[in-house]
Amino acid sequence: MRYASGKNALAICDRCSQTYPYLDLMADGANPALRVCQDCYDDPDPIIRNREPDPQALAHPRPDVRFDVPPPYVPLIPDPPGQFPPDEEGGQ
Ligand SMILES: [Zn+2]
């Protein structure tokens, strides 16, 4: 796609809302999505600019282990009789 040169166009600064010649606006250093004038230009944050991204990959990864469904609960010691309410059929 071709664009017009913009040599005769005007544009509005995204930060101060003043009108400037289109070619005088530039991408902001801190937020490149903004088109700003010379006075509104903000330098990129030196901390963010010089920061190395955090490492995320493991050096020696291992394959995933499948987690099976645990076996049903079986008490090792049976419940003592008479401590629980009798079942509905009249038993103890
Ligand atoms: Zn401005």
PDB file of the backbone (N, CA, C, O) and the ligand in Angstrom, with CONECT records:
HET     ZN  A 101       1
ATOM      1  N   MET A   1       0.846  -1.178   0.000  1.00  0.00           N
ATOM      2  CA  MET A   1       0.000   0.000   0.000  1.00  0.00           C
ATOM      3  C   MET A   1       0.890   1.239   0.000  1.00  0.00           C
ATOM      4  O   MET A   1       1.915   1.298   0.679  1.00  0.00           O
ATOM      5  N   ARG A   2       0.472   2.200  -0.765  1.00  0.00           N
ATOM      6  CA  ARG A   2       1.234   3.441  -0.844  1.00  0.00           C
ATOM      7  C   ARG A   2       0.561   4.484   0.030  1.00  0.00           C
ATOM      8  O   ARG A   2      -0.663   4.519   0.157  1.00  0.00           O
ATOM      9  N   TYR A   3       1.380   5.327   0.625  1.00  0.00           N
ATOM     10  CA  TYR A   3       0.882   6.406   1.472  1.00  0.00           C
ATOM     11  C   TYR A   3       1.290   7.747   0.877  1.00  0.00           C
ATOM     12  O   TYR A   3       2.299   7.857   0.180  1.00  0.00           O
ATOM     13  N   ALA A   4       0.496   8.746   1.165  1.00  0.00           N
ATOM     14  CA  ALA A   4       0.852  10.104   0.771  1.00  0.00           C
ATOM     15  C   ALA A   4       2.033  10.576   1.606  1.00  0.00           C
ATOM     16  O   ALA A   4       2.224  10.101   2.725  1.00  0.00           O
ATOM     17  N   SER A   5       2.810  11.481   1.092  1.00  0.00           N
ATOM     18  CA  SER A   5       4.005  11.925   1.813  1.00  0.00           C
ATOM     19  C   SER A   5       3.642  12.723   3.060  1.00  0.00           C
ATOM     20  O   SER A   5       4.376  12.670   4.048  1.00  0.00           O
ATOM     21  N   GLY A   6       2.552  13.449   3.045  1.00  0.00           N
ATOM     22  CA  GLY A   6       2.134  14.229   4.190  1.00  0.00           C
ATOM     23  C   GLY A   6       2.865  15.553   4.330  1.00  0.00           C
ATOM     24  O   GLY A   6       2.825  16.173   5.392  1.00  0.00           O
ATOM     25  N   LYS A   7       3.520  15.984   3.287  1.00  0.00           N
ATOM     26  CA  LYS A   7       4.304  17.227   3.392  1.00  0.00           C
ATOM     27  C   LYS A   7       3.413  18.448   3.567  1.00  0.00           C
ATOM     28  O   LYS A   7       3.886  19.481   4.042  1.00  0.00           O
ATOM     29  N   ASN A   8       2.156  18.363   3.203  1.00  0.00           N
ATOM     30  CA  ASN A   8       1.241  19.494   3.379  1.00  0.00           C
ATOM     31  C   ASN A   8       0.177  19.220   4.443  1.00  0.00           C
ATOM     32  O   ASN A   8      -0.746  20.015   4.624  1.00  0.00           O
ATOM     33  N   ALA A   9       0.309  18.107   5.136  1.00  0.00           N
ATOM     34  CA  ALA A   9      -0.741  17.708   6.075  1.00  0.00           C
ATOM     35  C   ALA A   9      -0.448  18.230   7.477  1.00  0.00           C
ATOM     36  O   ALA A   9       0.697  18.505   7.837  1.00  0.00           O
ATOM     37  N   LEU A  10      -1.505  18.356   8.244  1.00  0.00           N
ATOM     38  CA  LEU A  10      -1.392  18.712   9.659  1.00  0.00           C
ATOM     39  C   LEU A  10      -1.794  17.500  10.489  1.00  0.00           C
ATOM     40  O   LEU A  10      -2.546  16.637  10.038  1.00  0.00           O
ATOM     41  N   ALA A  11      -1.277  17.455  11.707  1.00  0.00           N
ATOM     42  CA  ALA A  11      -1.613  16.358  12.602  1.00  0.00           C
ATOM     43  C   ALA A  11      -1.651  16.892  14.031  1.00  0.00           C
ATOM     44  O   ALA A  11      -1.068  17.930  14.343  1.00  0.00           O
ATOM     45  N   ILE A  12      -2.341  16.166  14.874  1.00  0.00           N
ATOM     46  CA  ILE A  12      -2.500  16.563  16.272  1.00  0.00           C
ATOM     47  C   ILE A  12      -1.616  15.678  17.135  1.00  0.00           C
ATOM     48  O   ILE A  12      -1.629  14.453  17.014  1.00  0.00           O
ATOM     49  N   CYS A  13      -0.853  16.314  18.003  1.00  0.00           N
ATOM     50  CA  CYS A  13       0.001  15.578  18.939  1.00  0.00           C
ATOM     51  C   CYS A  13      -0.892  14.785  19.891  1.00  0.00           C
ATOM     52  O   CYS A  13      -1.873  15.314  20.415  1.00  0.00           O
ATOM     53  N   ASP A  14      -0.551  13.526  20.112  1.00  0.00           N
ATOM     54  CA  ASP A  14      -1.366  12.675  20.984  1.00  0.00           C
ATOM     55  C   ASP A  14      -1.238  13.055  22.449  1.00  0.00           C
ATOM     56  O   ASP A  14      -2.048  12.613  23.264  1.00  0.00           O
ATOM     57  N   ARG A  15      -0.260  13.850  22.805  1.00  0.00           N
ATOM     58  CA  ARG A  15      -0.067  14.165  24.212  1.00  0.00           C
ATOM     59  C   ARG A  15      -0.581  15.562  24.561  1.00  0.00           C
ATOM     60  O   ARG A  15      -1.273  15.716  25.568  1.00  0.00           O
ATOM     61  N   CYS A  16      -0.267  16.581  23.765  1.00  0.00           N
ATOM     62  CA  CYS A  16      -0.675  17.948  24.105  1.00  0.00           C
ATOM     63  C   CYS A  16      -1.846  18.443  23.258  1.00  0.00           C
ATOM     64  O   CYS A  16      -2.385  19.517  23.524  1.00  0.00           O
ATOM     65  N   SER A  17      -2.245  17.683  22.253  1.00  0.00           N
ATOM     66  CA  SER A  17      -3.382  18.010  21.389  1.00  0.00           C
ATOM     67  C   SER A  17      -3.181  19.303  20.596  1.00  0.00           C
ATOM     68  O   SER A  17      -4.156  19.899  20.139  1.00  0.00           O
ATOM     69  N   GLN A  18      -1.947  19.741  20.428  1.00  0.00           N
ATOM     70  CA  GLN A  18      -1.655  20.891  19.574  1.00  0.00           C
ATOM     71  C   GLN A  18      -1.511  20.407  18.138  1.00  0.00           C
ATOM     72  O   GLN A  18      -1.184  19.248  17.885  1.00  0.00           O
ATOM     73  N   THR A  19      -1.762  21.318  17.206  1.00  0.00           N
ATOM     74  CA  THR A  19      -1.648  20.983  15.796  1.00  0.00           C
ATOM     75  C   THR A  19      -0.241  21.301  15.296  1.00  0.00           C
ATOM     76  O   THR A  19       0.302  22.373  15.566  1.00  0.00           O
ATOM     77  N   TYR A  20       0.330  20.361  14.572  1.00  0.00           N
ATOM     78  CA  TYR A  20       1.689  20.504  14.040  1.00  0.00           C
ATOM     79  C   TYR A  20       1.694  20.006  12.602  1.00  0.00           C
ATOM     80  O   TYR A  20       0.787  19.285  12.186  1.00  0.00           O
ATOM     81  N   PRO A  21       2.709  20.391  11.850  1.00  0.00           N
ATOM     82  CA  PRO A  21       2.882  19.728  10.551  1.00  0.00           C
ATOM     83  C   PRO A  21       3.046  18.222  10.758  1.00  0.00           C
ATOM     84  O   PRO A  21       3.725  17.775  11.683  1.00  0.00           O
ATOM     85  N   TYR A  22       2.420  17.468   9.892  1.00  0.00           N
ATOM     86  CA  TYR A  22       2.406  16.003  10.041  1.00  0.00           C
ATOM     87  C   TYR A  22       3.815  15.432  10.182  1.00  0.00           C
ATOM     88  O   TYR A  22       4.036  14.524  10.984  1.00  0.00           O
ATOM     89  N   LEU A  23       4.748  15.942   9.427  1.00  0.00           N
ATOM     90  CA  LEU A  23       6.102  15.382   9.426  1.00  0.00           C
ATOM     91  C   LEU A  23       6.894  15.747  10.675  1.00  0.00           C
ATOM     92  O   LEU A  23       7.964  15.186  10.912  1.00  0.00           O
ATOM     93  N   ASP A  24       6.378  16.688  11.483  1.00  0.00           N
ATOM     94  CA  ASP A  24       7.081  17.048  12.718  1.00  0.00           C
ATOM     95  C   ASP A  24       6.752  16.096  13.868  1.00  0.00           C
ATOM     96  O   ASP A  24       7.449  16.087  14.883  1.00  0.00           O
ATOM     97  N   LEU A  25       5.722  15.318  13.720  1.00  0.00           N
ATOM     98  CA  LEU A  25       5.379  14.372  14.790  1.00  0.00           C
ATOM     99  C   LEU A  25       6.215  13.108  14.643  1.00  0.00           C
ATOM    100  O   LEU A  25       6.588  12.707  13.541  1.00  0.00           O
ATOM    101  N   MET A  26       6.496  12.497  15.784  1.00  0.00           N
ATOM    102  CA  MET A  26       7.325  11.288  15.797  1.00  0.00           C
ATOM    103  C   MET A  26       6.737  10.285  16.787  1.00  0.00           C
ATOM    104  O   MET A  26       5.913  10.624  17.636  1.00  0.00           O
ATOM    105  N   ALA A  27       7.180   9.064  16.652  1.00  0.00           N
ATOM    106  CA  ALA A  27       6.763   8.029  17.604  1.00  0.00           C
ATOM    107  C   ALA A  27       7.399   8.328  18.955  1.00  0.00           C
ATOM    108  O   ALA A  27       8.596   8.606  19.037  1.00  0.00           O
ATOM    109  N   ASP A  28       6.599   8.270  20.012  1.00  0.00           N
ATOM    110  CA  ASP A  28       7.095   8.546  21.350  1.00  0.00           C
ATOM    111  C   ASP A  28       8.071   7.447  21.780  1.00  0.00           C
ATOM    112  O   ASP A  28       7.891   6.278  21.441  1.00  0.00           O
ATOM    113  N   GLY A  29       9.096   7.835  22.522  1.00  0.00           N
ATOM    114  CA  GLY A  29      10.093   6.858  22.947  1.00  0.00           C
ATOM    115  C   GLY A  29       9.572   5.894  23.991  1.00  0.00           C
ATOM    116  O   GLY A  29       9.903   4.708  23.962  1.00  0.00           O
ATOM    117  N   ALA A  30       8.757   6.392  24.919  1.00  0.00           N
ATOM    118  CA  ALA A  30       8.241   5.533  25.985  1.00  0.00           C
ATOM    119  C   ALA A  30       7.035   4.741  25.521  1.00  0.00           C
ATOM    120  O   ALA A  30       6.827   3.614  25.970  1.00  0.00           O
ATOM    121  N   ASN A  31       6.240   5.308  24.634  1.00  0.00           N
ATOM    122  CA  ASN A  31       5.053   4.622  24.121  1.00  0.00           C
ATOM    123  C   ASN A  31       5.010   4.832  22.623  1.00  0.00           C
ATOM    124  O   ASN A  31       4.424   5.811  22.161  1.00  0.00           O
ATOM    125  N   PRO A  32       5.615   3.938  21.848  1.00  0.00           N
ATOM    126  CA  PRO A  32       5.728   4.150  20.401  1.00  0.00           C
ATOM    127  C   PRO A  32       4.386   4.219  19.675  1.00  0.00           C
ATOM    128  O   PRO A  32       4.344   4.600  18.505  1.00  0.00           O
ATOM    129  N   ALA A  33       3.304   3.864  20.334  1.00  0.00           N
ATOM    130  CA  ALA A  33       1.989   3.954  19.682  1.00  0.00           C
ATOM    131  C   ALA A  33       1.529   5.404  19.581  1.00  0.00           C
ATOM    132  O   ALA A  33       0.612   5.704  18.816  1.00  0.00           O
ATOM    133  N   LEU A  34       2.144   6.304  20.335  1.00  0.00           N
ATOM    134  CA  LEU A  34       1.754   7.712  20.297  1.00  0.00           C
ATOM    135  C   LEU A  34       2.594   8.451  19.278  1.00  0.00           C
ATOM    136  O   LEU A  34       3.787   8.190  19.121  1.00  0.00           O
ATOM    137  N   ARG A  35       1.945   9.388  18.582  1.00  0.00           N
ATOM    138  CA  ARG A  35       2.658  10.315  17.695  1.00  0.00           C
ATOM    139  C   ARG A  35       2.692  11.649  18.421  1.00  0.00           C
ATOM    140  O   ARG A  35       1.647  12.249  18.676  1.00  0.00           O
ATOM    141  N   VAL A  36       3.884  12.111  18.753  1.00  0.00           N
ATOM    142  CA  VAL A  36       4.011  13.291  19.600  1.00  0.00           C
ATOM    143  C   VAL A  36       4.923  14.318  18.938  1.00  0.00           C
ATOM    144  O   VAL A  36       5.682  14.015  18.017  1.00  0.00           O
ATOM    145  N   CYS A  37       4.817  15.565  19.454  1.00  0.00           N
ATOM    146  CA  CYS A  37       5.667  16.646  18.969  1.00  0.00           C
ATOM    147  C   CYS A  37       7.025  16.580  19.691  1.00  0.00           C
ATOM    148  O   CYS A  37       7.240  15.750  20.575  1.00  0.00           O
ATOM    149  N   GLN A  38       7.917  17.466  19.290  1.00  0.00           N
ATOM    150  CA  GLN A  38       9.265  17.470  19.874  1.00  0.00           C
ATOM    151  C   GLN A  38       9.214  17.752  21.375  1.00  0.00           C
ATOM    152  O   GLN A  38       9.950  17.143  22.151  1.00  0.00           O
ATOM    153  N   ASP A  39       8.334  18.684  21.785  1.00  0.00           N
ATOM    154  CA  ASP A  39       8.267  19.053  23.203  1.00  0.00           C
ATOM    155  C   ASP A  39       7.694  17.927  24.066  1.00  0.00           C
ATOM    156  O   ASP A  39       8.041  17.809  25.241  1.00  0.00           O
ATOM    157  N   CYS A  40       6.838  17.117  23.498  1.00  0.00           N
ATOM    158  CA  CYS A  40       6.177  16.061  24.270  1.00  0.00           C
ATOM    159  C   CYS A  40       6.925  14.738  24.217  1.00  0.00           C
ATOM    160  O   CYS A  40       6.535  13.780  24.885  1.00  0.00           O
ATOM    161  N   TYR A  41       7.982  14.672  23.439  1.00  0.00           N
ATOM    162  CA  TYR A  41       8.701  13.409  23.296  1.00  0.00           C
ATOM    163  C   TYR A  41       9.232  12.969  24.657  1.00  0.00           C
ATOM    164  O   TYR A  41       9.833  13.761  25.382  1.00  0.00           O
ATOM    165  N   ASP A  42       9.009  11.725  24.992  1.00  0.00           N
ATOM    166  CA  ASP A  42       9.442  11.161  26.269  1.00  0.00           C
ATOM    167  C   ASP A  42      10.460  10.068  25.977  1.00  0.00           C
ATOM    168  O   ASP A  42      10.204   9.146  25.204  1.00  0.00           O
ATOM    169  N   ASP A  43      11.636  10.194  26.621  1.00  0.00           N
ATOM    170  CA  ASP A  43      12.670   9.181  26.412  1.00  0.00           C
ATOM    171  C   ASP A  43      12.199   7.828  26.926  1.00  0.00           C
ATOM    172  O   ASP A  43      11.413   7.752  27.870  1.00  0.00           O
ATOM    173  N   PRO A  44      12.677   6.774  26.306  1.00  0.00           N
ATOM    174  CA  PRO A  44      12.329   5.452  26.828  1.00  0.00           C
ATOM    175  C   PRO A  44      12.874   5.272  28.240  1.00  0.00           C
ATOM    176  O   PRO A  44      13.932   5.799  28.583  1.00  0.00           O
ATOM    177  N   ASP A  45      12.144   4.528  29.043  1.00  0.00           N
ATOM    178  CA  ASP A  45      12.585   4.264  30.415  1.00  0.00           C
ATOM    179  C   ASP A  45      13.894   3.472  30.377  1.00  0.00           C
ATOM    180  O   ASP A  45      13.931   2.383  29.804  1.00  0.00           O
ATOM    181  N   PRO A  46      14.985   4.003  30.985  1.00  0.00           N
ATOM    182  CA  PRO A  46      16.274   3.289  30.890  1.00  0.00           C
ATOM    183  C   PRO A  46      16.247   1.931  31.570  1.00  0.00           C
ATOM    184  O   PRO A  46      16.990   1.030  31.178  1.00  0.00           O
ATOM    185  N   ILE A  47      15.409   1.769  32.578  1.00  0.00           N
ATOM    186  CA  ILE A  47      15.332   0.462  33.244  1.00  0.00           C
ATOM    187  C   ILE A  47      14.711  -0.563  32.318  1.00  0.00           C
ATOM    188  O   ILE A  47      15.207  -1.683  32.197  1.00  0.00           O
ATOM    189  N   ILE A  48      13.636  -0.185  31.672  1.00  0.00           N
ATOM    190  CA  ILE A  48      12.970  -1.118  30.765  1.00  0.00           C
ATOM    191  C   ILE A  48      13.809  -1.328  29.515  1.00  0.00           C
ATOM    192  O   ILE A  48      13.901  -2.442  29.000  1.00  0.00           O
ATOM    193  N   ARG A  49      14.422  -0.249  29.029  1.00  0.00           N
ATOM    194  CA  ARG A  49      15.183  -0.339  27.775  1.00  0.00           C
ATOM    195  C   ARG A  49      16.368  -1.278  27.918  1.00  0.00           C
ATOM    196  O   ARG A  49      16.670  -2.026  26.988  1.00  0.00           O
ATOM    197  N   ASN A  50      17.053  -1.260  29.067  1.00  0.00           N
ATOM    198  CA  ASN A  50      18.269  -2.055  29.230  1.00  0.00           C
ATOM    199  C   ASN A  50      18.014  -3.377  29.933  1.00  0.00           C
ATOM    200  O   ASN A  50      18.955  -4.096  30.270  1.00  0.00           O
ATOM    201  N   ARG A  51      16.778  -3.692  30.150  1.00  0.00           N
ATOM    202  CA  ARG A  51      16.469  -4.904  30.911  1.00  0.00           C
ATOM    203  C   ARG A  51      16.496  -6.119  30.004  1.00  0.00           C
ATOM    204  O   ARG A  51      15.928  -6.126  28.912  1.00  0.00           O
ATOM    205  N   GLU A  52      17.174  -7.145  30.492  1.00  0.00           N
ATOM    206  CA  GLU A  52      17.188  -8.406  29.764  1.00  0.00           C
ATOM    207  C   GLU A  52      15.963  -9.215  30.185  1.00  0.00           C
ATOM    208  O   GLU A  52      15.632  -9.264  31.369  1.00  0.00           O
ATOM    209  N   PRO A  53      15.293  -9.844  29.235  1.00  0.00           N
ATOM    210  CA  PRO A  53      14.086 -10.586  29.624  1.00  0.00           C
ATOM    211  C   PRO A  53      14.410 -11.742  30.566  1.00  0.00           C
ATOM    212  O   PRO A  53      15.489 -12.331  30.498  1.00  0.00           O
ATOM    213  N   ASP A  54      13.461 -12.055  31.442  1.00  0.00           N
ATOM    214  CA  ASP A  54      13.643 -13.159  32.372  1.00  0.00           C
ATOM    215  C   ASP A  54      13.697 -14.482  31.612  1.00  0.00           C
ATOM    216  O   ASP A  54      12.909 -14.699  30.691  1.00  0.00           O
ATOM    217  N   PRO A  55      14.624 -15.372  31.991  1.00  0.00           N
ATOM    218  CA  PRO A  55      14.653 -16.682  31.336  1.00  0.00           C
ATOM    219  C   PRO A  55      13.441 -17.501  31.745  1.00  0.00           C
ATOM    220  O   PRO A  55      13.003 -17.453  32.894  1.00  0.00           O
ATOM    221  N   GLN A  56      12.914 -18.241  30.806  1.00  0.00           N
ATOM    222  CA  GLN A  56      11.716 -19.028  31.084  1.00  0.00           C
ATOM    223  C   GLN A  56      11.900 -20.512  30.764  1.00  0.00           C
ATOM    224  O   GLN A  56      11.213 -21.355  31.341  1.00  0.00           O
ATOM    225  N   ALA A  57      12.807 -20.835  29.865  1.00  0.00           N
ATOM    226  CA  ALA A  57      12.967 -22.233  29.480  1.00  0.00           C
ATOM    227  C   ALA A  57      13.927 -22.931  30.445  1.00  0.00           C
ATOM    228  O   ALA A  57      14.881 -22.323  30.930  1.00  0.00           O
ATOM    229  N   LEU A  58      13.668 -24.205  30.718  1.00  0.00           N
ATOM    230  CA  LEU A  58      14.542 -25.000  31.574  1.00  0.00           C
ATOM    231  C   LEU A  58      15.707 -25.522  30.760  1.00  0.00           C
ATOM    232  O   LEU A  58      15.560 -25.789  29.567  1.00  0.00           O
ATOM    233  N   ALA A  59      16.878 -25.672  31.396  1.00  0.00           N
ATOM    234  CA  ALA A  59      18.058 -26.155  30.698  1.00  0.00           C
ATOM    235  C   ALA A  59      17.951 -27.643  30.400  1.00  0.00           C
ATOM    236  O   ALA A  59      18.366 -28.089  29.330  1.00  0.00           O
ATOM    237  N   HIS A  60      17.404 -28.411  31.323  1.00  0.00           N
ATOM    238  CA  HIS A  60      17.315 -29.861  31.144  1.00  0.00           C
ATOM    239  C   HIS A  60      15.874 -30.300  31.423  1.00  0.00           C
ATOM    240  O   HIS A  60      15.604 -30.888  32.470  1.00  0.00           O
ATOM    241  N   PRO A  61      14.969 -30.027  30.521  1.00  0.00           N
ATOM    242  CA  PRO A  61      13.561 -30.362  30.788  1.00  0.00           C
ATOM    243  C   PRO A  61      13.330 -31.865  30.757  1.00  0.00           C
ATOM    244  O   PRO A  61      14.033 -32.602  30.065  1.00  0.00           O
ATOM    245  N   ARG A  62      12.349 -32.300  31.508  1.00  0.00           N
ATOM    246  CA  ARG A  62      11.957 -33.713  31.538  1.00  0.00           C
ATOM    247  C   ARG A  62      10.534 -33.810  31.035  1.00  0.00           C
ATOM    248  O   ARG A  62       9.764 -32.856  31.150  1.00  0.00           O
ATOM    249  N   PRO A  63      10.179 -34.962  30.475  1.00  0.00           N
ATOM    250  CA  PRO A  63       8.803 -35.093  29.971  1.00  0.00           C
ATOM    251  C   PRO A  63       7.801 -35.102  31.117  1.00  0.00           C
ATOM    252  O   PRO A  63       8.124 -35.439  32.256  1.00  0.00           O
ATOM    253  N   ASP A  64       6.602 -34.729  30.783  1.00  0.00           N
ATOM    254  CA  ASP A  64       5.544 -34.743  31.781  1.00  0.00           C
ATOM    255  C   ASP A  64       5.234 -36.171  32.213  1.00  0.00           C
ATOM    256  O   ASP A  64       5.363 -37.100  31.416  1.00  0.00           O
ATOM    257  N   VAL A  65       4.828 -36.352  33.464  1.00  0.00           N
ATOM    258  CA  VAL A  65       4.429 -37.650  33.995  1.00  0.00           C
ATOM    259  C   VAL A  65       2.922 -37.626  34.136  1.00  0.00           C
ATOM    260  O   VAL A  65       2.345 -36.664  34.642  1.00  0.00           O
ATOM    261  N   ARG A  66       2.280 -38.720  33.672  1.00  0.00           N
ATOM    262  CA  ARG A  66       0.833 -38.777  33.726  1.00  0.00           C
ATOM    263  C   ARG A  66       0.403 -39.011  35.165  1.00  0.00           C
ATOM    264  O   ARG A  66       0.919 -39.899  35.843  1.00  0.00           O
ATOM    265  N   PHE A  67      -0.536 -38.216  35.616  1.00  0.00           N
ATOM    266  CA  PHE A  67      -1.084 -38.387  36.953  1.00  0.00           C
ATOM    267  C   PHE A  67      -2.362 -39.206  36.832  1.00  0.00           C
ATOM    268  O   PHE A  67      -3.362 -38.730  36.296  1.00  0.00           O
ATOM    269  N   ASP A  68      -2.326 -40.450  37.335  1.00  0.00           N
ATOM    270  CA  ASP A  68      -3.516 -41.297  37.287  1.00  0.00           C
ATOM    271  C   ASP A  68      -4.478 -40.910  38.392  1.00  0.00           C
ATOM    272  O   ASP A  68      -4.104 -40.233  39.349  1.00  0.00           O
ATOM    273  N   VAL A  69      -5.698 -41.338  38.253  1.00  0.00           N
ATOM    274  CA  VAL A  69      -6.699 -41.096  39.276  1.00  0.00           C
ATOM    275  C   VAL A  69      -6.327 -41.955  40.489  1.00  0.00           C
ATOM    276  O   VAL A  69      -6.053 -43.144  40.332  1.00  0.00           O
ATOM    277  N   PRO A  70      -6.312 -41.379  41.693  1.00  0.00           N
ATOM    278  CA  PRO A  70      -5.927 -42.180  42.862  1.00  0.00           C
ATOM    279  C   PRO A  70      -6.957 -43.279  43.128  1.00  0.00           C
ATOM    280  O   PRO A  70      -8.123 -43.140  42.757  1.00  0.00           O
ATOM    281  N   PRO A  71      -6.527 -44.379  43.775  1.00  0.00           N
ATOM    282  CA  PRO A  71      -7.481 -45.456  44.075  1.00  0.00           C
ATOM    283  C   PRO A  71      -8.520 -44.969  45.077  1.00  0.00           C
ATOM    284  O   PRO A  71      -8.271 -44.024  45.827  1.00  0.00           O
ATOM    285  N   PRO A  72      -9.688 -45.616  45.090  1.00  0.00           N
ATOM    286  CA  PRO A  72     -10.727 -45.183  46.043  1.00  0.00           C
ATOM    287  C   PRO A  72     -10.250 -45.378  47.474  1.00  0.00           C
ATOM    288  O   PRO A  72      -9.391 -46.215  47.753  1.00  0.00           O
ATOM    289  N   TYR A  73     -10.824 -44.590  48.372  1.00  0.00           N
ATOM    290  CA  TYR A  73     -10.417 -44.636  49.772  1.00  0.00           C
ATOM    291  C   TYR A  73     -10.888 -45.926  50.418  1.00  0.00           C
ATOM    292  O   TYR A  73     -12.075 -46.249  50.397  1.00  0.00           O
ATOM    293  N   VAL A  74      -9.957 -46.649  50.984  1.00  0.00           N
ATOM    294  CA  VAL A  74     -10.283 -47.868  51.731  1.00  0.00           C
ATOM    295  C   VAL A  74      -9.657 -47.708  53.107  1.00  0.00           C
ATOM    296  O   VAL A  74      -8.431 -47.670  53.213  1.00  0.00           O
ATOM    297  N   PRO A  75     -10.458 -47.613  54.165  1.00  0.00           N
ATOM    298  CA  PRO A  75      -9.857 -47.431  55.485  1.00  0.00           C
ATOM    299  C   PRO A  75      -9.095 -48.676  55.910  1.00  0.00           C
ATOM    300  O   PRO A  75      -9.555 -49.800  55.706  1.00  0.00           O
ATOM    301  N   LEU A  76      -7.940 -48.467  56.494  1.00  0.00           N
ATOM    302  CA  LEU A  76      -7.146 -49.590  56.963  1.00  0.00           C
ATOM    303  C   LEU A  76      -7.759 -50.185  58.227  1.00  0.00           C
ATOM    304  O   LEU A  76      -7.702 -51.397  58.438  1.00  0.00           O
ATOM    305  N   ILE A  77      -8.340 -49.340  59.061  1.00  0.00           N
ATOM    306  CA  ILE A  77      -8.974 -49.809  60.297  1.00  0.00           C
ATOM    307  C   ILE A  77     -10.478 -49.618  60.115  1.00  0.00           C
ATOM    308  O   ILE A  77     -10.922 -48.495  59.875  1.00  0.00           O
ATOM    309  N   PRO A  78     -11.279 -50.690  60.224  1.00  0.00           N
ATOM    310  CA  PRO A  78     -12.729 -50.523  60.041  1.00  0.00           C
ATOM    311  C   PRO A  78     -13.315 -49.636  61.137  1.00  0.00           C
ATOM    312  O   PRO A  78     -12.816 -49.594  62.261  1.00  0.00           O
ATOM    313  N   ASP A  79     -14.389 -48.929  60.775  1.00  0.00           N
ATOM    314  CA  ASP A  79     -15.042 -48.048  61.731  1.00  0.00           C
ATOM    315  C   ASP A  79     -15.628 -48.886  62.866  1.00  0.00           C
ATOM    316  O   ASP A  79     -16.234 -49.925  62.602  1.00  0.00           O
ATOM    317  N   PRO A  80     -15.462 -48.461  64.126  1.00  0.00           N
ATOM    318  CA  PRO A  80     -16.054 -49.229  65.241  1.00  0.00           C
ATOM    319  C   PRO A  80     -17.575 -49.176  65.173  1.00  0.00           C
ATOM    320  O   PRO A  80     -18.145 -48.156  64.785  1.00  0.00           O
ATOM    321  N   PRO A  81     -18.241 -50.280  65.552  1.00  0.00           N
ATOM    322  CA  PRO A  81     -19.710 -50.303  65.464  1.00  0.00           C
ATOM    323  C   PRO A  81     -20.344 -49.383  66.500  1.00  0.00           C
ATOM    324  O   PRO A  81     -19.790 -49.183  67.581  1.00  0.00           O
ATOM    325  N   GLY A  82     -21.474 -48.841  66.178  1.00  0.00           N
ATOM    326  CA  GLY A  82     -22.247 -48.048  67.105  1.00  0.00           C
ATOM    327  C   GLY A  82     -21.864 -46.590  67.166  1.00  0.00           C
ATOM    328  O   GLY A  82     -22.492 -45.838  67.911  1.00  0.00           O
ATOM    329  N   GLN A  83     -20.893 -46.161  66.441  1.00  0.00           N
ATOM    330  CA  GLN A  83     -20.515 -44.760  66.503  1.00  0.00           C
ATOM    331  C   GLN A  83     -21.226 -43.927  65.450  1.00  0.00           C
ATOM    332  O   GLN A  83     -21.224 -42.699  65.529  1.00  0.00           O
ATOM    333  N   PHE A  84     -21.816 -44.558  64.495  1.00  0.00           N
ATOM    334  CA  PHE A  84     -22.480 -43.832  63.428  1.00  0.00           C
ATOM    335  C   PHE A  84     -23.963 -44.128  63.483  1.00  0.00           C
ATOM    336  O   PHE A  84     -24.343 -45.198  63.959  1.00  0.00           O
ATOM    337  N   PRO A  85     -24.819 -43.235  63.020  1.00  0.00           N
ATOM    338  CA  PRO A  85     -26.256 -43.504  63.065  1.00  0.00           C
ATOM    339  C   PRO A  85     -26.590 -44.734  62.246  1.00  0.00           C
ATOM    340  O   PRO A  85     -25.951 -44.979  61.223  1.00  0.00           O
ATOM    341  N   PRO A  86     -27.575 -45.513  62.670  1.00  0.00           N
ATOM    342  CA  PRO A  86     -27.948 -46.726  61.910  1.00  0.00           C
ATOM    343  C   PRO A  86     -28.446 -46.347  60.542  1.00  0.00           C
ATOM    344  O   PRO A  86     -29.007 -45.271  60.337  1.00  0.00           O
ATOM    345  N   ASP A  87     -28.229 -47.254  59.605  1.00  0.00           N
ATOM    346  CA  ASP A  87     -28.687 -46.958  58.255  1.00  0.00           C
ATOM    347  C   ASP A  87     -30.202 -47.015  58.180  1.00  0.00           C
ATOM    348  O   ASP A  87     -30.841 -47.436  59.144  1.00  0.00           O
ATOM    349  N   GLU A  88     -30.786 -46.617  57.096  1.00  0.00           N
ATOM    350  CA  GLU A  88     -32.232 -46.430  56.969  1.00  0.00           C
ATOM    351  C   GLU A  88     -33.005 -47.742  56.989  1.00  0.00           C
ATOM    352  O   GLU A  88     -34.220 -47.740  57.189  1.00  0.00           O
ATOM    353  N   GLU A  89     -32.330 -48.838  56.789  1.00  0.00           N
ATOM    354  CA  GLU A  89     -33.052 -50.108  56.762  1.00  0.00           C
ATOM    355  C   GLU A  89     -33.220 -50.701  58.166  1.00  0.00           C
ATOM    356  O   GLU A  89     -33.672 -51.839  58.294  1.00  0.00           O
ATOM    357  N   GLY A  90     -32.879 -49.980  59.190  1.00  0.00           N
ATOM    358  CA  GLY A  90     -33.085 -50.459  60.521  1.00  0.00           C
ATOM    359  C   GLY A  90     -31.892 -51.173  61.123  1.00  0.00           C
ATOM    360  O   GLY A  90     -31.976 -51.660  62.250  1.00  0.00           O
ATOM    361  N   GLY A  91     -30.816 -51.247  60.423  1.00  0.00           N
ATOM    362  CA  GLY A  91     -29.627 -51.897  60.956  1.00  0.00           C
ATOM    363  C   GLY A  91     -28.945 -50.999  61.971  1.00  0.00           C
ATOM    364  O   GLY A  91     -29.429 -49.912  62.284  1.00  0.00           O
ATOM    365  N   GLN A  92     -27.844 -51.456  62.466  1.00  0.00           N
ATOM    366  CA  GLN A  92     -27.147 -50.673  63.476  1.00  0.00           C
ATOM    367  C   GLN A  92     -26.032 -49.863  62.892  1.00  0.00           C
ATOM    368  O   GLN A  92     -25.345 -49.145  63.619  1.00  0.00           O
TER     369      GLN A  92
HETATM  370 ZN    ZN A 101       2.843  17.704  22.015  1.00  0.00          ZN2+
END
